[in-house]
Amino acid sequence: MTDATSNISDASNGRDALPAQTLSESDAAIARVLEDLIDTLIARGVIQFTDLPEAAQAKLLSRRQSRAKLKDSLQLLPGDGDGGLL
C-alpha cells in the first residue's frame, strides 16, 4: 500500500479522527474562555463592548443569544414559587 492509500485507510478506520476531535473540542473550550475573558474585562471596565470590532460584537451577541435559548430550553422543571407542580 502506498503512503497516500495508507492515510486514506487510516482515516476511514478513525485513527485520524481522535486528534481532529480533540483539537475541535479544544477550540470550543478556548472560544468559551475568550468569551468569559471578554465579559470579565467589560464588567471591570477595562474595555467597552463597543471597543470590539463590529464583527466580533455580532459573533459575541449571537453566541449569547444562542446560549440563552439553550438555557431556557434546558429548564425542564419549574422554579420555586412559580406555580409549578413541584
N, C-alpha and C positions, 0 to 999 in steps of 0.2 A: 504494500500500500504506500502511496506517495504521501508526503507531508500534508498536502492540501486535502487529500482524501481522508487522512487520519484525523485532521482537525474537524472536518465535517462530521465524521463518525463520532468523535469525542463530544461535539456539541449536541448531536442527536441523542447521545446517551446521558446528557445532563451534566457532564463533567465541567463544562464551562459555565453552567447556569449558576452554580453556587457563588463564585466570585462576583458575577454580574448582579445577582440578587443582593449580596452583601453590600456592594457599592451603592445600589439603588436605595437600600434601607438606610445606609449611612447618609446619603444625600438628603433623604427625607428628614432624618434626625438633625442634620446640620441646618436645614431650612427652618425647622422649628426653633432651634437655638437662636438663629439670627432674628427671627420674628420676636422672640422673647427679649432679646438684647435691645432691639429697636424700641419695643414697648417700654422697657426699663429706662432707656435714655430719654424717651419722650416724657415719661412720668416724673423723672427727676429734673426735667427742664434743661437737659444738656443739648437736646436738639428739638426742633418742632417738626411735626408731621409734614408740614409744607416745605421743610428744608430738603426733603427727599425728592428725587426726580419724579415727574408725573407717572411714568411707567411703574416705578416702584410703589408709589401710592396706590395706584389702581390694583396692582397684584396683592398688596397687603390688605386692602379693603375687600377684595374678592375672597381671599382666604379667611378673613374674619367672618364674613357673611356665611361662607360655607361651613365653617366651624360652628357658628351659632345655630344654623339649620340642623346640623348633625346632632348637636347637644340637645336641641328641642325634640328631635325625633327619638332620642335615646331615653327620654324621661318617660318610662313605662308606667310608673306608679305615681298617683297624685301626691302632692306635698301635703304636709300637716296643715290642718285648718282651712283647706280649700274646698271642703265639702265632698271630698273623695270618699271612697269606700273604706279606706284604712285610716 
